[in-house]
């Protein structure tokens, strides 16, 4: 178990991750990655990628406390498509993430 004040980090295959805890800090990261692009434009791009994320939902993700949703979770698939629409990836979003590619021998 992690000591008080320390967080335990594990590596886990993303196929086993259904959702991610979402808070204000995550919303701020999302805003930074959006870099001033319109929320509606990002929503349209998610539709082109096959999973439309509404502009209202993106606003809620960017400012969860405003929508009284400060302790919610977001599906990993929604985060993935949203990051693709932002021309970004998991590594850019989660500062502690690394990508490990396994190659079959």
C-alpha positions in Angstrom: 0.0 0.0 0.0 1.2 3.5 -0.8 2.5 5.6 2.1 0.5 8.7 3.2 1.2 11.5 0.7 2.5 9.1 -1.9 0.7 7.7 -4.9 1.1 4.2 -6.1 1.7 3.9 -9.8 1.1 0.7 -11.8 1.4 -0.2 -15.5 -1.8 -1.7 -16.8 -2.8 -2.7 -20.4 -5.4 -0.1 -21.5 -7.7 -2.8 -22.8 -8.6 -3.4 -19.1 -9.4 0.2 -18.3 -13.0 1.1 -18.6 -13.0 4.6 -17.2 -10.7 7.3 -15.7 -11.4 9.4 -12.6 -12.0 13.0 -13.8 -11.3 16.2 -11.9 -10.6 19.9 -12.3 -6.9 19.2 -13.1 -7.9 16.9 -15.9 -10.2 19.5 -17.3 -7.4 22.1 -17.3 -5.1 19.7 -19.1 -7.8 19.2 -21.7 -8.2 23.0 -22.2 -4.5 23.3 -22.7 -4.5 20.6 -25.4 -7.4 22.3 -27.1 -5.2 25.4 -27.6 -8.1 27.7 -28.4 -9.8 25.5 -31.0 -13.5 25.6 -30.9 -15.3 23.0 -28.8 -17.9 22.5 -31.6 -15.0 21.9 -34.1 -13.5 19.3 -31.7 -17.0 17.7 -31.4 -17.3 17.5 -35.2 -13.8 15.9 -35.4 -14.8 13.2 -32.8 -17.8 12.4 -35.0 -15.5 12.0 -38.0 -13.4 9.6 -35.9 -16.5 7.5 -35.2 -17.6 8.5 -31.7 -19.3 11.8 -31.5 -18.6 13.7 -28.2 -21.0 16.6 -27.9 -19.7 20.1 -27.3 -21.7 20.2 -24.1 -19.9 17.2 -22.8 -16.5 18.6 -23.7 -17.5 21.8 -21.8 -18.4 19.7 -18.8 -15.1 17.9 -19.0 -13.2 21.1 -19.2 -14.9 22.6 -16.1 -16.4 19.7 -14.1 -16.9 21.8 -10.9 -19.2 24.2 -12.7 -21.4 21.3 -13.6 -21.3 19.8 -10.1 -19.5 16.8 -11.5 -16.1 17.1 -9.8 -15.8 13.5 -8.8 -17.0 11.7 -11.9 -15.4 9.2 -14.3 -15.0 9.3 -18.0 -14.8 6.3 -20.3 -11.4 5.5 -21.6 -12.8 5.2 -25.1 -14.1 8.8 -24.9 -10.8 10.1 -23.7 -9.0 8.3 -26.5 -11.2 9.6 -29.3 -11.1 13.1 -27.8 -7.3 13.1 -27.6 -7.2 11.9 -31.2 -9.5 14.8 -32.2 -7.0 17.1 -30.5 -4.1 15.6 -32.4 -2.8 14.4 -29.0 -2.4 11.1 -27.2 -2.4 9.5 -23.8 1.2 10.3 -23.1 0.6 14.0 -23.7 -2.4 14.0 -21.5 -1.1 12.0 -18.6 2.3 13.3 -17.6 3.2 10.0 -16.0 2.1 7.8 -18.9 4.6 5.9 -21.1 3.8 3.7 -24.0 5.2 0.2 -24.1 4.7 -1.7 -27.4 5.0 -5.4 -27.1 6.3 -7.3 -30.2 5.4 -10.9 -30.7 8.5 -13.1 -31.1 
